[in-house]
Amino acid sequence: MKKWIVALIIGMLLFHIKPAFSEEQYDWEALNKISDTALQLAKQERFSESAQLLEYFAVKFDEIQIDRKYISLEHLRTITSTHKNALNIVEDEKVSTEEKVRSLTKFRLVVDAMVSEHQPLWGSMESSIMETFSQMKTDVEVGDTQSFQHDWNEFLALYEVIYPSIQVDFDSQRVKEMDAHISVVEDRLFQEIPESSRVKQLTVMEEELKSLFERVKEDEADPSLLWVMISTGSVILLSLSYAGWRKYRGEREKAARREKNNQQ
């Protein structure tokens, strides 16, 4: 019975650990570290070294045996295009340091989005994005068109940084909904509609943005891991209960034998 229980515990653990082993073939953690180091080098204006790391990333990424169970073709394209854009910008001497760091940040965040199941790095930009958006609403309410355009451009620049990560973490329909909101505000007719309508449109868009960031505020605990802990704990409890019951039964049998011997 003990062997059966031990075998059951091991089997349950392997059942849940196996997918993790399968995903390790991608070595996303190593790729994540490469992208982070490339970003840090760019921040130090060591662009040549940053570019070398991006090229190394491409080599390691090409070694991946693509399995559609773990990475979709759409996600593959998103990572590839973000990487290519970052490399081109970092190697361009005419581009400012700020723009180079921004492109590396975008790339860093999308790679992290592939690794992180809970609280991906792009969620850390919520504060700056939502504050900028709030200021945009204020600009509309006070009728400051010039300030609104400035803040809108700032919002677009920030949103562009997390856009590839959102493409990885959400289905295409959710991404298209945000794209539609942006298209409405960008249209020149937006400034011609009544103030109340503009505020209403921005409020709807703001709620959609908040719902995106809610994704990174979910419980950090992995549901599958919790299931393993609960189920394994139950089996261990069963094992201990069974051991206790056998001990209890053994003691009862010993007591019965002693009583029988005393009666003889």
ChimeraX attribute file (.defattr): number of C-alpha atoms within 10 A of each C-alpha:
attribute: neighborCount
match mode: 1-to-1
recipient: residues
	/A:1	9
	/A:2	11
	/A:3	8
	/A:4	9
	/A:5	15
	/A:6	14
	/A:7	12
	/A:8	15
	/A:9	20
	/A:10	11
	/A:11	12
	/A:12	15
	/A:13	16
	/A:14	13
	/A:15	12
	/A:16	14
	/A:17	14
	/A:18	11
	/A:19	11
	/A:20	11
	/A:21	11
	/A:22	12
	/A:23	14
	/A:24	11
	/A:25	13
	/A:26	19
	/A:27	13
	/A:28	18
	/A:29	15
	/A:30	12
	/A:31	21
	/A:32	22
	/A:33	15
	/A:34	20
	/A:35	25
	/A:36	21
	/A:37	17
	/A:38	26
	/A:39	28
	/A:40	17
	/A:41	18
	/A:42	24
	/A:43	18
	/A:44	11
	/A:45	16
	/A:46	14
	/A:47	24
	/A:48	14
	/A:49	15
	/A:50	27
	/A:51	21
	/A:52	14
	/A:53	20
	/A:54	25
	/A:55	15
	/A:56	15
	/A:57	20
	/A:58	15
	/A:59	11
	/A:60	15
	/A:61	17
	/A:62	10
	/A:63	11
	/A:64	12
	/A:65	9
	/A:66	15
	/A:67	13
	/A:68	9
	/A:69	8
	/A:70	12
	/A:71	14
	/A:72	13
	/A:73	10
	/A:74	12
	/A:75	18
	/A:76	13
	/A:77	11
	/A:78	19
	/A:79	21
	/A:80	15
	/A:81	14
	/A:82	19
	/A:83	23
	/A:84	14
	/A:85	16
	/A:86	26
	/A:87	22
	/A:88	14
	/A:89	21
	/A:90	26
	/A:91	15
	/A:92	12
	/A:93	11
	/A:94	8
	/A:95	12
	/A:96	12
	/A:97	17
	/A:98	12
	/A:99	13
	/A:100	25
	/A:101	23
	/A:102	21
	/A:103	23
	/A:104	29
	/A:105	22
	/A:106	25
	/A:107	32
	/A:108	29
	/A:109	24
	/A:110	30
	/A:111	27
	/A:112	22
	/A:113	24
	/A:114	19
	/A:115	15
	/A:116	16
	/A:117	13
	/A:118	15
	/A:119	18
	/A:120	20
	/A:121	17
	/A:122	22
	/A:123	19
	/A:124	12
	/A:125	14
	/A:126	19
	/A:127	11
	/A:128	13
	/A:129	17
	/A:130	16
	/A:131	12
	/A:132	20
	/A:133	23
	/A:134	15
	/A:135	16
	/A:136	23
	/A:137	21
	/A:138	15
	/A:139	20
	/A:140	20
	/A:141	15
	/A:142	10
	/A:143	12
	/A:144	12
	/A:145	14
	/A:146	11
	/A:147	15
	/A:148	21
	/A:149	15
	/A:150	12
	/A:151	20
	/A:152	21
	/A:153	13
	/A:154	17
	/A:155	19
	/A:156	15
	/A:157	14
	/A:158	18
	/A:159	16
	/A:160	15
	/A:161	21
	/A:162	22
	/A:163	19
	/A:164	23
	/A:165	27
	/A:166	22
	/A:167	20
	/A:168	21
	/A:169	20
	/A:170	12
	/A:171	10
	/A:172	12
	/A:173	10
	/A:174	14
	/A:175	17
	/A:176	12
	/A:177	13
	/A:178	15
	/A:179	11
	/A:180	12
	/A:181	16
	/A:182	15
	/A:183	12
	/A:184	14
	/A:185	16
	/A:186	13
	/A:187	10
	/A:188	10
	/A:189	9
	/A:190	15
	/A:191	13
	/A:192	10
	/A:193	10
	/A:194	9
	/A:195	15
	/A:196	11
	/A:197	12
	/A:198	18
	/A:199	17
	/A:200	12
	/A:201	16
	/A:202	21
	/A:203	15
	/A:204	11
	/A:205	19
	/A:206	18
	/A:207	10
	/A:208	16
	/A:209	16
	/A:210	12
	/A:211	11
	/A:212	19
	/A:213	19
	/A:214	13
	/A:215	15
	/A:216	19
	/A:217	12
	/A:218	11
	/A:219	10
	/A:220	10
	/A:221	10
	/A:222	12
	/A:223	10
	/A:224	11
	/A:225	13
	/A:226	11
	/A:227	12
	/A:228	18
	/A:229	13
	/A:230	12
	/A:231	15
	/A:232	17
	/A:233	13
	/A:234	13
	/A:235	17
	/A:236	16
	/A:237	12
	/A:238	13
	/A:239	18
	/A:240	13
	/A:241	12
	/A:242	15
	/A:243	14
	/A:244	12
	/A:245	12
	/A:246	12
	/A:247	12
	/A:248	12
	/A:249	12
	/A:250	12
	/A:251	12
	/A:252	12
	/A:253	12
	/A:254	12
	/A:255	12
	/A:256	12
	/A:257	12
	/A:258	12
	/A:259	11
	/A:260	10
	/A:261	9
	/A:262	8
	/A:263	7
	/A:264	6
